[in-house]
Amino acid sequence: MKEVKACLFDLDGVLVDTAKYHYIAWKELADDLGFQFTEQDNERLKGVSRVASLNILLEIGGLSFTDAEKEKLAEKKNNRYVEYITTMDSSEILPGALDFLKECRAHGIRVALGSASKNAMMILNNTGLTPYFDAIIDGTHTSVAKPDPEVFLLGAKALETVPEQCVVFEDAEAGIEAAIRAGMVSVGIGSPETLAAANVVVPSLQQMNVARLRESFASV
C-alpha cells in the first residue's frame, strides 16, 4: 500500500495570510506608476517569484523598464511588503494550519516548507511556526520559480524522501503545476475552479487531517 511520508507546504495563502500584504504592496507600486492593479490582476501573481510578478504587473500597466530599473522597483515593493510583515504574529496563522502541522509530526510524517518567498524565515519566526518544520526551502535556496518543480524536489531531498511519497499543499495554479511536474500528490487550498488540476481541493487546512491525507494519497 502506498504511504505518505512527507508533506510540503507553500507559505502564502496556505499557512499564513500574507497574500493581502503582497497585494497592498504591489497595488501601491502600480499606483506610483500611474495605473490600476486589481485583486483579480493579483491572482496572476500567486505562487510566482518577485521578478516574474513584477513583469506581470508591468505587462498589465503596459510599461517597460531596463533590468536595473526593474531591480529598483522590485526592491521598492519588497521594502513596503517587509514593513507590513514585520508586525505579523501567531494570530495570522490560517485556521487549521498549526493543528495539521502538529498532527503530521505526531504521526511521523516529515514536514517541509516549499515557498518562493525570500522573506519566509522572517514570517515563520514572527508567527512561531519555525519549530514545526524539518526542512525549509525558500526563495533563497532556489534558482527558478514555480511552476518549475525545483523547490519541491529540493524539499523532498532535504527530507530524504522520494517525490512519490510526498504531498504538496498549494493555493496557486503555478504551485499545483510544480507539484505535478515533481511527481507529487497535490492538495489545493482554495476553490476547485481555480485549482482544478490538483488531486484534492479543500477550502483550508481546517478540512484536512492525517486520516483524510492518507485516504487521499492512497486513492491517487
Secondary structure, DSSP 8 states (H G I E B T S, - for coil): -----EEEE-SBTTTB--HHHHHHHHHHHHHHHTS---HHHHGGGTTS-HHHHHHHHHHHHT----HHHHHHHHHHHHHHHHHHHTT--GGGB-TTHHHHHHHHHHTT-EEEEE---TTHHHHHHHHT-GGG-SEEE-TTT-SS-TTSSHHHHHHHHHTT--GGGEEEEESSHHHHHHHHHHT-EEEEES-TTTTTTSSEEESSGGG--HHHHHHHHHH-
